[in-house]
């Protein structure tokens, strides 16, 4: 998204294509900030999804749970991440340290 409100798709391997536009009713600085947040949101969501996948692997989860210094803080952070992903994607992820058994991205 750019400050004029144009929405662009940069699908991997394809040329950029404008996919829509939004109307902004704020000053230029606020438009810039809004455009940056919208533009980054898909990448942030994808990154957060990958972090949740990694952190939910049994060996990683066990290492965190075995460390009293990390356990409580990690549980709070990961619960927030799970909630954010549910809001952004509509997926209901299991509570950490549980993992989505249907997600096979790290198997193989």
C-alpha positions as CSV (number, residue, x, y, z in Angstrom):
1,X,0.0,0.0,0.0
2,X,1.3,3.4,-0.8
3,X,0.4,6.8,0.6
4,X,-2.0,7.5,-2.2
5,X,-4.1,4.5,-1.0
6,X,-3.2,2.2,-3.9
7,X,-3.0,-1.5,-2.9
8,X,-0.4,-3.5,-4.8
9,X,0.2,-7.3,-4.9
10,X,3.8,-8.5,-5.2
11,X,3.2,-12.2,-5.5
12,X,6.4,-14.2,-5.5
13,X,7.7,-14.6,-9.0
14,X,5.2,-12.3,-10.6
15,X,5.2,-8.6,-11.6
16,X,3.6,-6.2,-9.2
17,X,-0.1,-5.6,-9.9
18,X,-2.5,-3.0,-8.5
19,X,-5.3,-4.8,-6.8
20,X,-7.4,-2.0,-5.3
21,X,-7.3,1.4,-3.6
22,X,-8.4,3.0,-0.3
23,X,-9.6,6.4,0.5
24,X,-7.6,8.2,3.2
25,X,-9.1,11.1,5.2
26,X,-6.1,12.1,7.3
27,X,-3.0,14.2,7.0
28,X,0.1,13.1,5.0
29,X,2.1,11.9,7.9
30,X,-0.8,9.7,9.2
31,X,-1.4,8.4,5.7
32,X,2.3,7.4,5.5
33,X,2.1,5.6,8.8
34,X,-1.1,3.8,7.9
35,X,0.2,2.7,4.5
36,X,3.4,1.3,6.2
37,X,1.4,-0.7,8.7
38,X,-1.0,-2.1,6.1
39,X,1.9,-2.9,3.8
40,X,3.8,-4.7,6.5
41,X,0.9,-6.6,8.0
42,X,0.9,-9.6,5.7
43,X,4.6,-10.1,6.1
44,X,4.3,-9.7,9.9
45,X,1.4,-12.2,10.0
46,X,3.4,-14.7,7.9
47,X,6.5,-14.3,10.1
48,X,4.4,-14.7,13.3
49,X,2.9,-17.9,11.9
50,X,6.4,-19.3,11.1
51,X,7.5,-18.4,14.7
52,X,4.5,-20.2,16.2
53,X,5.3,-23.2,14.0
54,X,8.9,-23.3,15.1
55,X,8.2,-22.6,18.8
56,X,5.6,-25.3,18.9
57,X,8.0,-28.1,17.9
58,X,8.4,-30.5,20.8
59,X,12.2,-30.0,21.2
60,X,11.9,-26.2,21.3
61,X,8.8,-26.2,23.5
62,X,10.5,-28.6,26.0
63,X,13.6,-26.4,26.1
64,X,11.6,-23.3,27.0
65,X,9.3,-25.2,29.5
66,X,12.4,-26.6,31.3
67,X,13.8,-23.1,31.9
68,X,12.0,-21.3,34.7
69,X,13.5,-18.0,33.6
70,X,11.8,-18.2,30.2
71,X,8.7,-20.2,30.7
72,X,6.2,-17.6,32.1
73,X,7.2,-14.8,29.8
74,X,7.2,-17.2,26.7
75,X,3.7,-18.4,27.6
76,X,2.4,-14.8,27.8
77,X,4.0,-13.8,24.5
78,X,2.9,-16.9,22.7
79,X,-0.7,-16.6,23.9
80,X,-0.8,-13.0,22.5
81,X,0.7,-14.3,19.2
82,X,-1.9,-17.0,19.0
83,X,-4.7,-14.5,19.6
84,X,-3.3,-12.1,17.0
85,X,-3.0,-14.9,14.4
86,X,-6.5,-16.0,15.1
87,X,-7.8,-12.5,14.6
88,X,-5.8,-12.0,11.4
89,X,-6.3,-15.4,9.8
90,X,-9.5,-16.9,11.3
91,X,-7.5,-20.0,12.3
92,X,-7.9,-21.4,15.8
93,X,-4.4,-22.4,16.9
94,X,-4.0,-24.7,19.9
95,X,-2.7,-23.2,23.1
96,X,1.1,-23.4,23.4
97,X,2.9,-25.7,23.8
98,X,0.4,-27.7,21.8
99,X,0.7,-27.6,18.0
100,X,-1.4,-28.0,15.0
101,X,-0.9,-31.7,14.1
102,X,-2.1,-31.1,10.5
103,X,0.7,-28.6,9.9
104,X,3.4,-30.6,8.2
105,X,5.7,-27.7,7.0
106,X,8.6,-28.8,9.2
107,X,8.3,-32.5,8.6
108,X,10.3,-34.4,6.1
